[in-house]
Amino acid sequence: MANPLTTPQPVVPAAPLHELLNIDHSRPFSLLFGNYSWLLGAAGGLTIIWAIYVIARRRQGVEYRFTMPLAVALIVCGFLNVLSEVKQPSRLIYGYYLGWQYWDTAIIKYGIILLPLYLALCWWLTFQAMDRPALGAAILRLDPRLRPFADFFSLWSRHYSVLESAGPRRWIVGVVIFLSLFAPMYSGIFLMNEHGVAIWNSPAQALLFMASAVAQGALMMLVVLPALAWLATGRGAQSLIAPLRWTAVISIGIEAVVWFGWMWWIGRFGSIEDLRAADLYMGPYAPTVFWNWTVVGVIGPLVLLVTPLGRWRWAQLLAALGVMWGSYAVRMLVLIGGEAFIRSGAGYQTFTPSTETLLYTGFSVLAFAGILAVLLLALPADRAPELGPPSAR
């Protein structure tokens, strides 16, 4: 088939023998890869906005206090999906301390080395972003036998603060920005290094993942962080509505331009494999793309955020849900579309996740809720001076 919006020339379909030979070839990646990419992307979007606020010397409010606990829970949950995908945790453990040798040979070695450091940094900054006297008072109220453990897990943060000094703060923020850019783009760059999948060998998907990550990070700050503040402290709090709202709008716009520009480009200048993928998105996958990404992930959130409706909390919530769903959908579309002709062969139109994959996904969601609840309990409900007075909001 040929779609005049993307592929003006007819595309020769795959030969039947090619499909027959590949009918039993398993997919190289599963739904868990999409889970991992979405979770690390959300964490990266959150922390890069957090770093910008720190640069702007805004070290109060729900954005400052609750971004890092949420990022930690997202990263850990993402790692659980990776462990479920590879089914051999030792591969990641060995890759970490062996990856320093010949570290420039594969992107996966960068990920194995840098992403655990990203998790450790976010964990540390979770406690550094707390009010130091309040954290110290909370630890001192514990049983004396538990205080050393509390100090250890908080990395002795009640005794010092790196974010109060300009010099250390610049270095920490610089590292946060670098890792926050790396985390959302890593899965896209990883796919770029897969040989034999033409649609993946493009920088467009990394830009797409980055833009969608910033959009969902901004809206999660706008909607989720005030809810976390209320659950942890019992105090109502508001996010910075205008900056976060327009950050999300710009990111969604960039995401749309990259996707449609990508489809237009490969439809006119791509190889035969690229043209088949474009026809797949505009043919069998067209309803899925239209409803799950174009409508729910782009048009709906833009209407809710750009119009005066964006001032209402319910509209912000609906926009956040739409962007989060669209961000996940576009990752799965890139993943499944790349596997359709090259690795999966016949049956690509009947993709369904396995029961085992769904169970792993459900477990990671429960783990996310549990880890986030534990981190929220680290902040005493009776003291939260780092949230700032209501007048400062």
Buried (B, 14 or more C-beta within 10 A) or exposed (E): EBBEEBBEEEBEEBEEEEBEEBEEBEBBBBBBBBBBBBBBBBBBBBBBBBBBBBBEEBBBBBBBBBBBBBBBBBBBBBBBBBBBBEEEEEBBEEBBEEBEEEEEEBBBBBBBBBBBEBBEBBBBBBBBBBBBEBBBBBBEEEEEEEBEEBBEEBBEBBEEBBBEEEEEBEEBBEBBBBBBBBBBBBBBBBBBEBEEBBBBBBEBBBBBBBBBBBBBBBBBBBBBBBEBBEBBBEEEBBBBBEBBBBBBBEBBBBBBEBBBEBBBBBBBEBEEBBBBBBBBBBBEBBEBBEEBBBBBBBBBBBBBBBEEBBEEEEBBBBBBBBBBBBBBBBBBBBBBBBBBBBBBBBEBEEBEBEEEBEEBBEBBEEBBEEBBEEBBEBBBEEBBEBBBEEEEB
